[in-house]
Amino acid sequence: MRIGVVARFDIGKSIELAGKIVEFLIEKDVDTLIETNLASKLNNYQDIASDLEDMDVDMVVAVGGDGTVLRTQGIINQKKIPLFGINMGAVGFLTEIDPAETFTALEQVLEGNYFVDKRTQLRVWHNKELHQALNEVVIMTQKPAKMLHIEISVDDEIVEELRADGLIIATPSGSTAYSMSAGGPIVDPRVGAFIIVPICPFKLGARPTVVPNDSVIKVKFLREGKKAVAVIDGQFEEEINYMDEFIFKKAENYAYFVRLSKNFYRRVREKLQGDV
């Protein structure tokens, strides 16, 4: 097995744990590659450093929060490389393993005691095809305290025309992220669906909507003089103008995650208990 290692750079503990993971893998005679920026932080591993987009590995260990996972997935998206997340973030729905369990979990992986979890992604168009989304696309005004006037259609049938602070188009993976905070439902990742969630709509009847994931979702911007921005997985931004149209479809390729157990509902309960 060949394993790549990436980490969150703004937390010293993430870099420290990533260094210990690299030492552990090398001691186990695992062919190991380290993301170039991480290698520069660790100093001693320039000979096994690699840019993430060039990594040819069987899996990538990502030390950080969901943002680290989303950033990594966005780069390796076309390679079908499974991600193994070690949670150094605040909540971490995409990162299964707590830091204290890191090396026990890696032992199980090296022994082959794991399965690969396949997650649906969104294709996104605005004039051209943009980055795919694993969690969600969030659309909002560029200026605070301004509202969007938008038309939402599914398979060419108008679902809603409304004014709102913004709109979220989420996958089941993203149902436990911003979508949930905005009042959307938690959706089991096995469900073939997308979620449309208005953010603070100025309309009592506007509610989150769950649609089949083979639908074509279109969002049109109706108010002249109001610019907006679409943010894909918190990583990529696209400016939107009057009468522009966004199109969303199910992606043909999936995101892949290394899992040790099928514990989605338990993980949701644990993550949502108390303050996070």
N, C-alpha and C positions, 0 to 999 in steps of 0.2 A: 504494500500500500504506500502511495505517495501522498503526503499531506502538506497543504499550505497553511500558513498562520498569518492572520491579520489582527489588528487591535485598534481600539479607540486611543487617540493620541493625547487627548486633553485630560486624562486621568492617569496619574502616575501608577496607581495600583493595577490598571489594565496592562500597561507596558511591562510592569514587574511580573504579573501573572503570565503574560505571553512569553516572556523570557524563560520562565520555569517550564512552560509547556514545551518550548523548543528543546530545552535541556532534556526533558523527559523523553521526548520522541527520539532524539539522537541516541540517548542511552538504550532505547529499545530497538536501535538499528532501523528506524523508520526513515525512509528517504524524505527529507524535510526541506521545504522552501519557505522563505519569509518575505513578506511584502517589503519592498525597498525602503519605504519611509520608516517602517518598524525596525528594520535592520539597522538603520542609521541611529535610531534611539538606543538600540541594544549594543551597538559598537562592534561586537565580536563576530558577526555573522555575515559579513559582506560577500563571502564566497558562496553563500546559499541564498543571496537576496535575489528577488525577481519582482518586476512590476506585476501587479495583480492581473492585468489584462493578458499577460503573457504566460501565466502559470498553467502548466499542464499537470494537474494533480487529480487524485481520486476523490478528495474532499478538502474543504477549507474550514479550519477552526477559526471562528470569529469571536474575539474577546471584546465585549462592549455591550451596548444596549441594542434596542431594535434599530436605532439609526445606523449603527455600524453594520448590522445585517443588511439593511436596505441599501446602504451605499455599496457594500460588497456585491450583493445580488445584482444591482444595476450594472456593474462592470462585467461580471461573469455570466450574465443572463443567457447568452447564446450557447454556453458550453455544457449545460446540463450537469454542472458540478454541485453535489449536495453540500449544504452548509451545516456546520455543527456549532451552535451558539452557546457561549459561556456568558452569563448575564452579569455585566458590571454596570447596568443602567438602573433607572428608577423602577420600572415595572418589568419589561421584558417578556412580552407574549411570544415573540418569535425565538427568543433565546431560552432553551429548555433547562440548562444546567446552572445551578448556583455555584459560585466560586469554590466553596468548601467541598463540592462533589467532583471537582474537575478531574482529578487523576484516577479516581475510581471509575468515572464515566469513560475516560479515555481507554482504560484497561478493557472495559467491555467492548468498546468500538474495535480495538485492535484484535480482540478475540472473535469478532464477527457477530456479537450479540446486539444487533441494532436493525432497524428497518428505515427505509427512505419514505418520507412523507411528501406527497406531491401537492403543490398549491397552485390554484388558478391565478392568472394574471390578466391585466387589462391592456389592450392595445388602445392607443390614443392618437387621434389625428386633429391637427389644426393647420390647415394649408398643406402640411406634410405630416408624415408619421413622426411622432415624438417618442420619448423613452416610454417603455412599458411600466406599468404600475403593479407592484405586488400588494400594497395596502390600499392606497386611495389616490384620487386626484381631488384636491381642494381648490375651489374657485372662489375668489373674493375680490372686493374692490381694492384698488391701489391705495386709496385714501381712507383712513378710519372714519367711522360714523357716516359713511355713504352706503347706499343700497344698490344692489343689482336689480335690473328688470330682465327676467329670463323666461324663455319658453323651453320646456322639457318635453321631448317626445320619445316614445319607445316603439320601434318598428313602424315608424311614420304615423303613429297615433299620438295626438297631443295629450300628455298626462296632466300638465299643469302650466299655467302662466302666472308668474308671481314676482313680487319684489321681496328681496331677502338680503341679509348681510353676506350670504354666500351659499355655496352648494358643495356637497361631497358626493362623489361617486366612488363606492368602496367595494372591494372584494370581501368574501367571507374572512380572509386573513385580516383585513383592515376593519372588520366589524368590531373588534375590541380596541380600536385606536380612536382617532378623532371622531369617527362616526358614532361610536358609543357615547362619547362625551356630549355630542350634539343631539342625543336622544334616539339614535338608531338602535336597532335590535342586535343582539349577539347572535351570529349565525355560525353554525357548525361548519368547519372548513370542507366537509364532505358534501355539503349542499351546493347544487349547481345554481348559484344566484349571484346577482349584484344588488347593491343597496344604494338608493338615491335618497339623500338626506338634506333637506333645506336647513340652512343655518339662520336661526332667528327670523322666520318668514313673517311678513306683514300680512298674514292671512290665516285665520283660525283653522281653516280646513286643510291647510298644507301640512302633510304628515310624511314621515319616512315611507318609502315604497320599496318593496322587494320584487325584483323582476328576474325572469329566467336568464341564465348567463349566455344563452344563444341569441339574446336580443341585441338589437342595434339601438344604442341610446344616443340621442342628439340633444345638445344644449345650444340655444341661440340667444344672443345678447341683443336686447331690443331698445335700449335707451342710448340715444346719441349723446356724445360728450362724456360718457362714463367709461373710463378704461378699467380693465380688471386684470388679474393675474391668476394663472393656474399653476399650482405647485404639485408636482408629481412625487409622491413618497417623501416629501420634505426635502428632496434633493435637487430637483430640476424645476426651473420656472419658465413660463411662457406668457408673454403679454397678449391681452385680448382687447379688441376694439369693437365698436358698434357694428352690429349685424354679422359679426364673426360667428362661426359655428364650430363646436367641438363634437367629435364623433368618438364613441366608445364601443369596443367589441371585445369579446373574449380572445385572448392571445392563444396561438397554437402551441407555443412552448410554455412550460411550467417552471415554477421555482421548486427546488428540491431541498429537503432538510433531513438531517440525520436525527432520528429519534430513538430513545431507549424504551419508551413505553407509550401506549395509547392512553393519554391522560388529559385530553383537552378540557373536559368539564372540571376535573379536579384542579387543573392549572388555573382556569378562570376563577374558581372559588377562592383559591389561595391568593391570587393576584389582586382580587377585588375586596379582600377583607381589610377593613380599617383604612387608615390614611396611607397613601403611597406617594 
